[in-house]
Amino acid sequence: MRDFRLRELCRRHGPRALAGTGVAMALLMGWKTGELFLGSHTPAKPAAAVESVAQAAKPMVAALEPVSLKVLRGETLAEAVQRAGVAPEEARRAVEALAEAMDTVNIKAGLAFEAIVRPGRNDAHAQLVSLSLQPSPAKALTVSRTFDGALTLKEMEEKILDDTVAANGDIEGSLYESATKLGATPAITAQVVKLFSHKLDFQRDIQPGDDFKLVFDRKVTESGKTVEVGELRYAELHGVKFYRFERGRGEAEYFDENGKNIKGFLLRTPVDGARITSKFGMRRHPVLGYTRAHQGIDFGAGAGTPILAAGDGVVVESGRKGGYGNWLRIRHSGGWDTGYGHISRYAKGVRKGMRVRQGEVVAYVGSTGLATGPHLHYEIFQRDKRVNPLSAKVPQGTVLAGRELKAFKAEKAHIDTLLAAADAPQAQALAQADTAKALR
Ligand SMILES: [Zn+2]
């Protein structure tokens, strides 16, 4: 809170009482002097005089505990404030004061606020002493009663800064959980999973204890609260590294440390977190019971797991197709197609002629057609002939050269510096531990 820039709004809400009466009331109500005399409209001299009186009176006054409340679903802010025990009219005035600095109409359920109230005698409503809330991470608002009984608003705002974070961690549980611990949002993690699905088999290659690194942009308040997470600049997992780099037309892609596009032409695993349960070649068909060629590979995954387009392309077949059940075929460039069988349902808008991007969700795993259980049957076609997806000579991604490579290397050097700085505290701690050991 120390970093907040204080701004007091001096418009008054409610009756303007006589100053003398206000001071008497203040003493009765036991307000903290600091709260009482904030603001430029209060003359300095009387304030100091009253302060000493107030301090002398302090022991007689019991402190008031703040009450923490949350706006409930379907409730207005004023209704929520009333639950602190204050009268409807007073709640309305407090909200009116807040409205100068925030949208008090479109309030999200769950918005937390703190109220300090002075309990009313007998059946009377409680009186609001102050009301504090944070409508956004960088903004804190407090409505408090001044010495003359009016309500004033104090607005404290932090500057929001652009920042790039380098974070290290190791896999404990899922990548998702571990990345969240490093401050990554679900959107960033989804991006990481998508990136690595080009290179790694999550089931086989990623183990608990594997360390990983992330560098991402964020907007942060001066006191270090993340307001918004931006681009993923770098990710490293299982020794595989990706650097984000913007090519000419402003479209960002990810490259390895040598400037080679990480994007293979086709994804290795078109289903997140799935493993291969049946390979390409001759086998005894689990439903038909006789031996015949398995024309693709099977990925075991729960029903409803998203299926990703293996590469950029156009949908050329979508619909029922014999033993495949619900089937989808995508045409990529260079005479390559991919096919997806036993689909439970298609993603919204997926139909023949639709353009798809690599990694886009196109359908969901199911067990339609001849299938013993939910899985994805995946095929790759090279000039209309089915080939083994595990050994197909699928084209590699592009490699940066010339001016682009130079710019990429500059970006990479910047990220590497951030990573080294993030590593430094650990290195220091290790060095200290070593020294401690040597001294013993
Ligand atoms: Zn199959």
Residues whose N, C-alpha, C, O or C-beta is under 5 A from the ligand:
A	BS01	ZN	I297 D298 H377
